[in-house]
Amino acid sequence: MKRVLRIMAMVVLFAASFAVTAWSLAPWTEAGIYVMDVIRLQAARRGVFITHQDIEKSGYLTPIYRVNSLEAENPLVRASMSNVMIRILPLSSLLAFGGSCQVQFGDSEFDLMTGDSLNVDGGAARLTASGNLLIASDVQVKGDVGATGGIVYNLSSGGIVGSTILLRVPKNLDGMLSSPFLSPYVEPGGPGEWRIKQNATPDR
């Protein structure tokens, strides 16, 4: 019996060592570039165009990517971020049967179609992709515009299927958010506060 247990322990140890080695030797830099290209393609199909300067990678067991000078633009807003840090979360990814990461971004500027410009001091969120769902939780954004809460986006339907996001905006933007164009997606939450609606699906 002891011999069997010893052999089982050796097998488990070998399997764990192999998994750790394979994980640490994986081509994470190339994987990061590939994933970024996929994100850019999917965003472009939804009318959001993303560019960046370069991608730096560090760490092995928990790879960390730094995307420098990232910009995203659609007809309503143009966002410029000094950098975006993405830390892969292996255990959370395994439990979600998909992918999970912690995202942090530095100083950012948002130029709106109204001509207004908003400065953001930075923010963070946890992103999880599971099946057809993209989940953003623990959202924290601070600056001229703020955001807290979480949101669930259905990649297949292109709609928001769950949201606790609370937006805080300057008073001069209340008029824009109350416009008929955005009313299907947001609702007032108080003075200078707006909530993203649940089950908000764009017209097709």
Order of alpha helices (4+ residues) and beta strands (2+ residues): alpha-alpha-beta-beta-beta-beta-alpha-beta-beta-beta-beta-beta-beta-beta-alpha-beta-beta
